[in-house]
Amino acid sequence: MYGWIWRHLPGNAWVRAVISLILALAVVYALFEYVFPWAEPLLPFNDVTVDDAQGARG
C-alpha cells in the first residue's frame, strides 16, 4: 500500500517525503478531530465500578 502511494505522488524524493508527511499529519488530525470523539462513547473505558471496601461514610 505504501509503495503504491509513493509511486503515485508527484515530484522527486524530497517532494514525495514532504507530501507524505503532510498526508500523515492530515490522517492524524482527522482521527483526533472526528473519529476518536465519535467512537469514545462506544468504548467501555468509562464503565468503571469501584466498591467502597469500608462502607459508605455519611
N, C-alpha and C positions, 0 to 999 in steps of 0.2 A: 504494500500500500504506500509506504513512504517513498519507495523508488518511483512509483507511478506519479506521485505528486511532484517529486523532484524533477522528473523528466518533463513535466508539463509546465513548470514555472519558466518565465522568460528570463533572459539575461545570463551573465556569467555566474560563477560560483558565489561570488560575494553578493551579488544582487539576489540570487536564489536564497542565500543564507538569511539575508535581511527580510525577504518576503516570508520565509519560513518562520522566522521569529515573530513577525507581525501576526501571521496566521495562528501560531501557538498562543500568543497573548490574547487574540480575539476569542479563541476557544475557551481559555481560562476565564476571561471576562464573562462570556455567555453562561458558563457553568455557574459562576458565583452570583450573577445577577438574576438569572432566570430559572435554571434547572434546580439548583440546590434549594432556593426558597420554596419552589413548588413541591419538591419531594420531602422537605423537612417534616411537615405534619403527618406524612405517611410512614415515617420511620419510628421505631419503638424506643428511641433514646430517652424520651421524657416520661416513659411509663415506669416510674420507679416507685416501689413501695418499701418504706422503711418502718419497721415496727419499733416502738419505743420499748426497750427491754426493761426499763424500770417503771413503766406505767405512766399514765398521764398525771402531771402535777398541775394542780389548778389554781 
